[in-house]
């Protein structure tokens, strides 16, 4: 069970565990906007719905860049676990421009690759082996990438995420 955290301006910030969300509510740092009526937590003298969406009481300043950090998992997710070279299932990542030739660890230089293609390509450039990419690798966009943990969207969150998309 996870909880969507909204900034005081109703913009999505992150997805946290229900325990963390409940602690924010109990410390008067957030209020519950939506909860799961059938799931409750009991304390010594109170009963709480498990929060599914909370609103922070104070605005949290977020950096403008919102750059998404590069990770192996992120590259595989961006490419849908499909090999950029042959289209089969991919479980490794490959540097389009090899690191030994100045290639960097960036969204634009990393693609998902199957083990066979990754080994075949090795330390060569695409031009050297006559391969090409069917797409141009780039940094992913969208709320599920900006909001930490929003890969699996709870149906209750859709109204709050729609507000962010409209803005």
C-alpha positions in Angstrom: 0.0 0.0 0.0 1.5 3.3 -1.1 0.4 6.9 -0.7 0.6 9.8 -3.2 2.1 12.9 -1.6 0.9 16.3 -3.0 2.7 19.6 -2.4 0.7 22.4 -0.8 0.0 23.6 -4.4 -1.5 20.2 -5.2 1.4 19.1 -7.5 2.5 15.5 -7.1 5.8 15.1 -5.3 6.4 11.5 -4.5 4.9 8.2 -3.5 5.6 7.0 0.0 4.7 4.0 2.2 1.4 4.4 4.1 3.5 4.3 7.4 5.4 7.4 6.2 2.2 9.1 5.1 0.5 8.3 8.5 3.5 9.8 10.3 3.2 13.0 8.3 -0.5 13.2 9.1 0.0 12.5 12.9 2.7 15.2 13.1 0.3 17.7 11.4 2.6 18.0 8.4 -0.1 16.7 6.0 -3.8 16.1 5.8 -5.5 13.1 4.2 -7.4 13.9 1.0 -8.3 10.3 0.1 -8.2 7.2 2.1 -9.1 3.5 1.9 -12.3 3.1 3.8 -12.0 -0.6 4.1 -8.4 -0.6 5.5 -7.9 1.1 8.8 -5.1 1.5 11.3 -5.8 1.6 15.1 -3.9 3.4 17.8 -4.6 3.4 21.5 -7.4 6.0 21.2 -7.9 6.7 17.5 -8.7 5.0 14.2 -7.3 6.1 10.8 -8.1 5.2 7.2 -5.0 4.2 5.4 -4.2 7.3 3.4 -4.0 6.9 -0.4 -3.5 10.7 -1.1 -2.1 13.3 1.3 -1.6 17.0 1.0 1.4 18.7 2.7 0.6 21.6 5.0 3.6 23.6 3.9 4.9 24.1 0.4 8.1 22.2 -0.4 10.4 24.0 -2.9 11.4 21.6 -5.7 14.4 22.3 -8.0 13.4 23.4 -11.5 15.5 20.9 -13.3 13.8 17.7 -12.2 16.4 15.8 -14.1 15.8 12.1 -14.0 18.9 10.2 -12.8 20.2 7.6 -15.3 20.0 4.0 -14.0 20.1 0.5 -15.5 16.6 -0.1 -14.4 15.4 3.2 -15.8 16.9 2.5 -19.3 15.4 -1.0 -19.4 12.0 0.5 -18.3 12.2 3.3 -20.9 12.9 0.9 -23.7 10.3 -1.6 -22.5 12.9 -4.3 -22.0 13.2 -4.6 -25.8 16.6 -4.8 -27.4 17.4 -1.6 -29.4 19.2 -3.7 -32.0 17.0 -6.8 -32.7 13.8 -6.2 -30.7 14.0 -9.3 -28.5 13.8 -9.3 -24.7 16.6 -7.2 -23.2 18.2 -7.7 -19.9 21.4 -5.6 -20.2 22.2 -2.1 -21.3 24.7 -1.0 -23.9 26.6 2.2 -24.6 25.8 3.3 -28.2 29.1 5.2 -28.2 31.4 2.8 -26.2 32.8 4.2 -23.0 36.3 3.4 -24.2 35.7 5.9 -27.0 34.4 8.7 -25.0 30.8 7.5 -24.5 29.1 8.8 -21.4 26.5 7.3 -19.0 23.6 9.4 -20.3 20.0 8.8 -21.4 21.1 9.7 -25.0 23.9 7.1 -25.0 22.4 4.1 -23.2 19.9 1.6 -24.7 18.5 -1.7 -23.6 20.2 -4.7 -25.3 19.9 -8.5 -25.3 23.0 -10.3 -24.2 23.7 -11.7 -27.7 23.6 -8.2 -29.4 25.5 -6.6 -26.5 28.3 -9.2 -26.9 28.3 -9.0 -30.7 28.5 -5.2 -30.7 31.2 -5.2 -28.0 33.5 -2.2 -28.2 32.5 -1.1 -31.7 30.4 1.8 -32.9 27.2 1.3 -34.8 28.8 2.6 -38.0 31.7 0.0 -37.7 29.3 -2.9 -37.7 26.6 -1.5 -39.9 23.8 -1.4 -37.3 21.3 1.4 -36.7 18.9 2.3 -34.0 15.1 2.4 -34.7 14.7 5.3 -32.3 16.7 8.1 -30.8 17.4 7.5 -27.1 16.5 10.4 -24.9 15.6 11.2 -21.3 12.1 10.0 -20.5 9.3 12.5 -19.6 6.0 12.3 -17.9 4.7 12.2 -14.3 5.5 8.6 -13.8 9.2 9.5 -14.3 9.2 12.8 -12.4 7.2 11.6 -9.3 9.4 9.1 -7.5 7.6 5.7 -7.2 4.7 6.4 -9.5 5.3 3.5 -11.8 2.3 1.7 -10.5 -0.6 4.2 -10.4 -3.4 3.7 -7.9 -6.8 4.4 -9.5 -7.6 6.9 -6.7 -4.6 9.0 -7.8 -5.9 9.6 -11.3 -7.9 12.8 -10.4 -4.9 14.3 -8.7 -2.4 13.3 -11.4 -4.9 14.7 -14.1 -4.7 18.1 -12.3 -0.9 18.0 -12.7 -1.1 17.0 -16.4 -3.6 19.9 -17.1 -1.3 22.5 -15.5 
